[in-house]
Amino acid sequence: MNYPKISIVTPSFNQGNFLEKTIISITSQNYPNLEYIVMDGGSSDNSVEIIKKYSDKIKFWVSEKDNGMYHAIQRGFENSSGEIMAYLNSDDIYFPEALHVVAEIFQSFPEISWLTSNNTCIDEAGRIVQNYTLPPWSKFKIYKKKYKWIQQESTFWRRNLWEKAGSELNLNLKLAADFDLWLRFFRYEKLYTFRGILGGFRYRKANQKSLEGGEAYTRELESLIEKEALNAQDNFILKKILNYENIIFRLPLIRNSSFLKKSYINLFNYPPVVEFSREAYKFRLSPPDIRI
Amino acid sequence: MEFPKISIVTPSYNQAKYLEETIISVLSQNYPNLEYIVIDGGSTDGSVEIIKKYETKLSYWVTEKDQGMYHAIQKGFNKSRGEIMGWINSDDLYHRNSLFTAAGIFTDLPEINWIQGNPTVIDEMGRTVNCRPLQSRSKFQFYLRDFVHTKDFIQQESTFWRRSLWEKAGSKFNLSYRYAADFDLWINFFRYEKLYVTPALIGGFRIRRSDQASLDHFSTYLEEAVGSLNNYPLSHEEEKHLSKIKAFRKTMLRIPVFRNSKSLIRYHESLYNYPPAINFNRQKQKFEFIKS
C-alpha cells in the first residue's frame, strides 16, 4: 500500500492536562508518512515540556504568542505539505489506526475529497462515553440549518479541496471558523461518511469553548448559513426541498406516497456511505439508507 | 470514582495471532480492581507462551484440554469473584478504558444489572471499521424471533452484568450449545432483568477473513438460538403480551395509513417496554438516565 502524506496540526495553549494524550494518539499510530505540526501559543503551563518530549516525532513546532486557536491552525497548515489534511485540538484524540483508515479510504476512492465518521465523545478520564451513527451529510441539510454536528475531530480532507476553498480559515471568526470551512468545502464537494470511528471529542466539565460558548458558537454558525450565497441551481433545489416540506408533505393523502418520498430524498443528492465489506475485506461505497 | 471488582475471562485455543492484542486490550487499561482469567484449551501454537508472558498480571490461568469455548468460559467464571462480569474472546478487543466505562455505569446507576455498549466491529489490523446504530433491547423482540430476519444480536463483546444476575440465572452456561450458549444466557437473563444499552463503546468484535466460527457456522448458531428459546417458557402474562404485539404487527402495521401515524408508532414502541436510555452528563462526568 502507498501511504499518502498526512498533515495534522495541533493548536496548543495551556492544556497540559490533556495535550500528551492528544500527541500520543497521533504518534503512536506509527503512520509512516505523517507530518505532525504543533503550534503552541506561548503556554505557561507544562505544555512546552510535553511538546519537547515528543519533538523527534513532530515535524515542526513553535511556541509563541498567536491570535487564538484558528490562527495557530492556519499557521500550522501554512507550514504543511501533506496531500491529506486535518487538525486535532489539544484535548481531543484520534482512535487507534485512524490515520491508516483515512489513508486507505482516500487511496481507494479518488472521488472522495473530504471525509468524516461516526461522532464519538470521550470524557476527562478517556472513557468513550458516546458514539452516534448519523445519517449521511448533504449541503442542503446544512442550508436548512440541520447542522448537528459534523465532528471536526473526525474530519479529513484533500489538499486540493483546501486550495479550492482558498487555503485559509476565516480568522475574523473566533468560534465557528471550522464550520465556515465546511460551508466552503460544500460549495465544491460532497462530504462522505465512514461508518467507523476516527476522532473523539473530549467532553470536559469546564473551561471549554464548546461548553461556555455553546450558544455564541451556534449563533455565529447560523449567521454563516444565512449569509451563504447559493448559486442558482442550488437555490432552485433548496426551494424544491422546502416546497416538499411545507406543502406536499402536509397533504394527508399523498404525504405517505413512497414515490414522493423518493423524489424528495433524491433532491439532497446524498453521497454513498463508506463501509467495510467483510466478504471483500476492504472498504466499499454503499448507497445511503435514508428514511424520512 | 469507585472501582468495583471486575472479572474478565478469556477462553483461548490456538489463536496466538490475536491473543496478545486481546490480553493487552484488557491489561493496558490498568483498571485497579481487575480479576483477569485466561482459560486455554491446550493450545499448541504459541498461545501458552503469550499467556505466560503476562502471567504476573493474571489472577488465574490454566492450559488443559476442555470441551470447547463455553466450557472454558464457564471454568473461568467458576474461579472468579468479581461483582461485575464479562468475557472477551481471544481475538476480540475491548475499547480503551472500557472497564472504567462499565464501572462508571454500574456505579452511577445502581438499578442497572446488565449493559451493552454500542456494537462495533474491528478488522484484522485492529481498526474500528463499523459501528452499528444503537438499538434498544427488549426480551419481546427475541421471543418474536426478530433476529432470524434482522441478524441483529446482542453484542457479547460489549456486554457486562452483575454477579447477582449471573447467580439468579443459575451461574452457568447451557453447554449443550456449541455456538449459541451466549444467546441462551441472554434469554436466561431476560427472565430477570432488562438489558440497558449505552452509546458508550465497550468492546469490538473482530471480523476475520476466514476460520471464524461466527462466519462458518452461522446457520448452526441460528438454529441453536431459536432452539434455546424453548428452554425458558414464558409466563402467562408474557404470552398474553406477546400475542398483543403479534396482533398489532399483523394488523395495524400492515395498513399504510396507520403505520405512519406518529401516535401508533409511539404505541408500538411502548409495547416493548424498553428500559430508559443512558446519557453521559458532561458537567458531572457521570452516566445518567435520559428522562422521558
Chai-1 contact restraints between the chains, C-beta under 6 A:
chainA,res_idxA,chainB,res_idxB,connection_type,confidence,min_distance_angstrom,max_distance_angstrom,comment,restraint_id
A,E97,B,G126,contact,1.0,0.0,6.0,A-B,restraint_1
A,E97,B,R127,contact,1.0,0.0,6.0,A-B,restraint_2
A,V101,B,R127,contact,1.0,0.0,6.0,A-B,restraint_3
A,N118,B,C131,contact,1.0,0.0,6.0,A-B,restraint_4
A,D123,B,Q285,contact,1.0,0.0,6.0,A-B,restraint_5
A,E124,B,Q285,contact,1.0,0.0,6.0,A-B,restraint_6
A,A125,B,F100,contact,1.0,0.0,6.0,A-B,restraint_7
A,G126,B,N97,contact,1.0,0.0,6.0,A-B,restraint_8
A,R127,B,N97,contact,1.0,0.0,6.0,A-B,restraint_9
A,R127,B,F100,contact,1.0,0.0,6.0,A-B,restraint_10
A,R127,B,T101,contact,1.0,0.0,6.0,A-B,restraint_11
A,I128,B,H95,contact,1.0,0.0,6.0,A-B,restraint_12
A,I128,B,A200,contact,1.0,0.0,6.0,A-B,restraint_13
A,I128,B,L201,contact,1.0,0.0,6.0,A-B,restraint_14
A,V129,B,A200,contact,1.0,0.0,6.0,A-B,restraint_15
A,V129,B,F280,contact,1.0,0.0,6.0,A-B,restraint_16
A,Q130,B,P199,contact,1.0,0.0,6.0,A-B,restraint_17
A,Q130,B,F280,contact,1.0,0.0,6.0,A-B,restraint_18
A,N131,B,N118,contact,1.0,0.0,6.0,A-B,restraint_19
A,N131,B,C131,contact,1.0,0.0,6.0,A-B,restraint_20
A,N131,B,P199,contact,1.0,0.0,6.0,A-B,restraint_21
A,N131,B,L201,contact,1.0,0.0,6.0,A-B,restraint_22
A,T133,B,C131,contact,1.0,0.0,6.0,A-B,restraint_23
A,T133,B,P133,contact,1.0,0.0,6.0,A-B,restraint_24
A,R195,B,N130,contact,1.0,0.0,6.0,A-B,restraint_25
A,G196,B,T128,contact,1.0,0.0,6.0,A-B,restraint_26
A,G196,B,V129,contact,1.0,0.0,6.0,A-B,restraint_27
A,G196,B,N130,contact,1.0,0.0,6.0,A-B,restraint_28
A,I197,B,T128,contact,1.0,0.0,6.0,A-B,restraint_29
A,Y203,B,R282,contact,1.0,0.0,6.0,A-B,restraint_30
A,K205,B,Q283,contact,1.0,0.0,6.0,A-B,restraint_31
A,K205,B,Q285,contact,1.0,0.0,6.0,A-B,restraint_32
A,N256,B,N260,contact,1.0,0.0,6.0,A-B,restraint_33
A,F276,B,V129,contact,1.0,0.0,6.0,A-B,restraint_34
A,F276,B,N130,contact,1.0,0.0,6.0,A-B,restraint_35
A,R278,B,I207,contact,1.0,0.0,6.0,A-B,restraint_36
A,Y281,B,R209,contact,1.0,0.0,6.0,A-B,restraint_37
